[in-house]
């Protein structure tokens, strides 16, 4: 089975004897979502985890790109000439990224602007 620990973000595959017990132990300490189970395979789009991640897709992608680049919200904000709370708002989905801001942040982070911009997210 493929399980995802939401916070901290960990993906793991559990197979064989004891997999269910290991998952039960992890679930006591972390919020765990089973993405795939041998006995019950479900399309990822039908999972709560997918719906939660997709609800703030742009914010999650922005945060992932920032973390991959190894910069803080404050550092990204300073590079973009905006306040740190704006970066936080973008990542949490409280503020929608405009196309120009997506391009600016993408350039700083070294990712495609299309990765951070959804049609209808702003202009």
The 8 nearest C-alpha neighbors of each residue, nearest first, counted from 0:
[[1, 36, 35, 13, 12, 37, 14, 2],
 [0, 2, 12, 35, 34, 11, 33, 13],
 [3, 1, 33, 11, 34, 32, 10, 12],
 [2, 4, 10, 32, 31, 9, 5, 33],
 [3, 5, 31, 9, 8, 30, 6, 10],
 [4, 6, 8, 7, 30, 3, 31, 9],
 [7, 5, 8, 4, 30, 29, 9, 31],
 [6, 8, 5, 9, 4, 29, 30, 3],
 [9, 7, 6, 5, 4, 10, 3, 31],
 [10, 8, 4, 3, 7, 11, 5, 6],
 [11, 9, 3, 2, 4, 8, 12, 1],
 [12, 10, 2, 1, 3, 13, 9, 4],
 [11, 13, 1, 0, 2, 14, 10, 3],
 [14, 12, 18, 0, 1, 11, 15, 2],
 [15, 13, 18, 0, 12, 16, 17, 19],
 [14, 16, 18, 17, 13, 19, 0, 12],
 [15, 17, 18, 14, 19, 20, 13, 21],
 [16, 18, 20, 19, 21, 15, 14, 22],
 [19, 17, 21, 13, 20, 14, 16, 15],
 [18, 20, 22, 21, 17, 23, 16, 13],
 [21, 19, 23, 17, 22, 18, 24, 25],
 [22, 20, 24, 18, 23, 19, 17, 25],
 [21, 23, 25, 19, 24, 20, 26, 18],
 [24, 22, 20, 26, 21, 25, 19, 27],
 [23, 25, 21, 27, 22, 26, 20, 28],
 [26, 24, 22, 27, 28, 23, 29, 21],
 [25, 27, 23, 29, 28, 24, 31, 30],
 [28, 26, 24, 25, 29, 23, 30, 22],
 [27, 29, 26, 25, 30, 24, 31, 23],
 [30, 28, 26, 31, 25, 27, 4, 6],
 [29, 31, 4, 5, 26, 32, 6, 28],
 [32, 30, 4, 26, 3, 29, 5, 33],
 [33, 31, 3, 2, 34, 4, 48, 30],
 [34, 32, 2, 35, 1, 3, 31, 36],
 [33, 35, 1, 2, 32, 43, 3, 46],
 [36, 34, 1, 0, 40, 33, 41, 37],
 [35, 37, 0, 39, 40, 38, 1, 33],
 [38, 36, 39, 0, 40, 35, 1, 14],
 [39, 37, 36, 40, 35, 0, 41, 33],
 [40, 38, 36, 37, 41, 35, 0, 34],
 [39, 41, 36, 35, 37, 38, 42, 34],
 [40, 42, 43, 35, 39, 45, 34, 46],
 [43, 41, 44, 45, 40, 46, 35, 34],
 [42, 44, 45, 46, 41, 34, 49, 35],
 [45, 43, 42, 49, 46, 50, 41, 47],
 [46, 44, 43, 42, 47, 41, 49, 50],
 [47, 45, 48, 49, 43, 44, 50, 34],
 [46, 48, 50, 49, 51, 45, 32, 44],
 [47, 49, 51, 46, 50, 52, 32, 34],
 [50, 48, 52, 46, 51, 47, 44, 53],
 [49, 51, 47, 53, 48, 52, 54, 46],
 [52, 50, 48, 54, 49, 53, 47, 55],
 [51, 53, 49, 54, 50, 55, 56, 48],
 [52, 54, 56, 50, 55, 51, 49, 57],
 [55, 53, 51, 52, 56, 50, 49, 92],
 [56, 54, 53, 58, 92, 57, 52, 59],
 [55, 57, 53, 59, 58, 54, 52, 60],
 [56, 58, 60, 115, 59, 55, 61, 116],
 [90, 59, 57, 61, 55, 60, 89, 56],
 [58, 60, 62, 56, 61, 57, 63, 90],
 [61, 59, 63, 57, 58, 62, 64, 56],
 [62, 60, 58, 64, 59, 63, 57, 65],
 [61, 63, 65, 59, 60, 64, 90, 66],
 [62, 64, 60, 66, 65, 61, 67, 59],
 [65, 63, 67, 61, 62, 66, 60, 68],
 [64, 66, 62, 68, 63, 67, 70, 61],
 [65, 67, 69, 63, 68, 64, 62, 70],
 [66, 68, 64, 69, 65, 63, 70, 62],
 [67, 69, 65, 66, 70, 64, 108, 109],
 [70, 68, 66, 67, 65, 71, 64, 108],
 [71, 69, 68, 65, 74, 66, 75, 72],
 [70, 72, 74, 73, 75, 69, 65, 66],
 [71, 73, 75, 74, 83, 76, 86, 70],
 [72, 74, 83, 76, 71, 75, 77, 82],
 [75, 73, 71, 77, 76, 72, 70, 78],
 [76, 74, 78, 72, 73, 77, 79, 71],
 [75, 77, 81, 73, 79, 83, 74, 78],
 [78, 76, 80, 74, 79, 75, 73, 81],
 [77, 79, 75, 76, 80, 74, 107, 81],
 [80, 78, 76, 77, 81, 75, 104, 103],
 [79, 81, 77, 78, 76, 82, 75, 83],
 [82, 80, 76, 79, 77, 83, 85, 78],
 [81, 83, 76, 84, 85, 80, 77, 86],
 [84, 82, 73, 76, 86, 85, 72, 87],
 [83, 85, 87, 86, 82, 88, 72, 76],
 [86, 84, 88, 87, 83, 82, 89, 81],
 [87, 85, 89, 83, 84, 88, 72, 90],
 [86, 88, 84, 90, 85, 89, 91, 83],
 [87, 89, 93, 85, 91, 94, 86, 90],
 [90, 88, 94, 86, 92, 87, 58, 91],
 [58, 91, 89, 87, 88, 92, 62, 59],
 [92, 90, 88, 89, 93, 58, 87, 55],
 [91, 93, 89, 94, 90, 58, 55, 88],
 [92, 94, 88, 91, 89, 95, 90, 87],
 [95, 93, 89, 88, 92, 96, 85, 91],
 [96, 94, 120, 89, 97, 121, 92, 93],
 [95, 97, 101, 100, 121, 120, 98, 89],
 [98, 96, 121, 122, 100, 99, 101, 95],
 [97, 99, 101, 100, 122, 116, 102, 96],
 [100, 98, 102, 101, 97, 103, 122, 96],
 [101, 99, 103, 97, 102, 98, 104, 96],
 [100, 102, 98, 104, 99, 103, 115, 112],
 [103, 101, 112, 105, 99, 100, 104, 106],
 [102, 104, 100, 106, 101, 105, 99, 107],
 [105, 103, 107, 101, 106, 102, 100, 108],
 [106, 104, 110, 108, 102, 112, 107, 103],
 [107, 105, 109, 103, 104, 108, 102, 110],
 [106, 108, 104, 105, 109, 103, 78, 79],
 [109, 107, 105, 106, 110, 104, 68, 65],
 [108, 110, 106, 107, 105, 111, 68, 64],
 [111, 109, 105, 108, 112, 106, 114, 64],
 [110, 112, 113, 114, 105, 109, 115, 106],
 [113, 111, 102, 105, 114, 115, 101, 116],
 [114, 112, 116, 111, 115, 117, 101, 102],
 [115, 113, 112, 111, 116, 110, 60, 57],
 [116, 114, 113, 112, 57, 101, 61, 60],
 [115, 117, 113, 114, 101, 98, 112, 118],
 [116, 118, 120, 119, 115, 113, 57, 114],
 [119, 117, 120, 116, 121, 122, 98, 113],
 [118, 120, 121, 117, 122, 116, 97, 95],
 [121, 119, 117, 118, 95, 96, 97, 116],
 [122, 120, 97, 119, 96, 95, 98, 118],
 [121, 97, 98, 120, 119, 99, 96, 118]]
